[in-house]
Amino acid sequence: MTNSTANSNGIGPFESRFQTGAAVLSAVCFLVAIFLGWTGYQESTLILVGTELNIVSGMAGLMLAGFFGVVALIAAFYMEPGFDH
């Protein structure tokens, strides 16, 4: 067994500051996705921007923000910072 695999911390979202930040970013992206989906479903305007969303643009925003949330969650679980060693 190599030295790097023998001393690994394990897989988890809160092992380092990088993974904690990625987990928080993932949660924020999921909340934004839910907000965009709900706003598009209601066909209302975005807060502070004034853009009116319909169901198609709301679902597109939901899928885009959800995709970024999934990518950040994968980064939180499986990536290591790398430059701090």
C-alpha positions in Angstrom: 0.0 0.0 0.0 1.4 3.4 -0.9 1.8 6.2 1.6 -0.9 8.4 0.0 -3.6 5.7 0.3 -2.6 4.7 3.8 -2.9 8.2 5.2 -6.0 9.3 3.4 -8.7 10.9 5.5 -11.6 9.2 3.8 -14.4 10.4 1.7 -16.8 13.0 3.2 -18.0 16.5 2.5 -16.5 18.1 5.7 -12.9 16.8 5.8 -11.3 20.1 4.7 -12.2 23.7 4.1 -12.4 23.1 0.4 -14.9 20.3 0.8 -16.9 22.4 3.3 -17.1 25.3 0.9 -18.1 23.0 -2.0 -20.9 21.5 0.2 -22.2 25.0 1.1 -22.0 26.1 -2.5 -24.0 23.0 -3.5 -26.7 23.7 -0.9 -27.0 27.3 -2.1 -27.3 26.1 -5.8 -30.0 23.7 -4.8 -31.9 26.5 -3.0 -31.6 28.8 -6.0 -32.8 26.0 -8.3 -35.9 25.5 -6.2 -36.5 29.2 -6.2 -36.1 29.5 -10.0 -38.4 26.5 -10.6 -41.1 27.9 -8.3 -40.8 31.4 -9.7 -41.2 30.0 -13.3 -44.1 27.8 -12.2 -45.9 30.8 -10.8 -45.0 32.9 -13.8 -43.8 35.8 -11.6 -40.9 38.2 -11.7 -37.5 37.7 -10.2 -36.7 39.7 -7.1 -34.3 42.6 -7.7 -34.0 41.9 -11.4 -37.6 42.3 -12.6 -37.4 39.7 -15.3 -40.7 37.7 -15.7 -40.2 34.0 -15.9 -42.5 31.5 -17.6 -42.6 27.8 -17.0 -39.9 27.0 -19.7 -37.3 29.6 -18.5 -38.0 28.7 -14.9 -37.4 25.0 -15.6 -34.2 25.9 -17.5 -33.0 27.8 -14.6 -33.9 25.0 -12.3 -31.9 22.5 -14.4 -28.9 24.8 -14.7 -28.7 25.6 -11.0 -29.4 22.0 -10.1 -26.5 20.9 -12.4 -24.1 23.2 -10.7 -25.4 21.9 -7.4 -24.7 18.3 -8.3 -21.2 19.2 -9.6 -20.4 21.1 -6.4 -21.7 18.1 -4.3 -19.5 15.7 -6.2 -16.6 18.0 -5.7 -17.4 18.1 -2.0 -17.3 14.4 -1.6 -14.5 13.2 -3.9 -12.0 16.0 -4.6 -9.1 16.9 -2.4 -7.6 20.4 -2.3 -4.2 19.2 -3.5 -2.0 22.3 -3.0 -1.9 22.3 0.8 0.4 19.2 1.2 
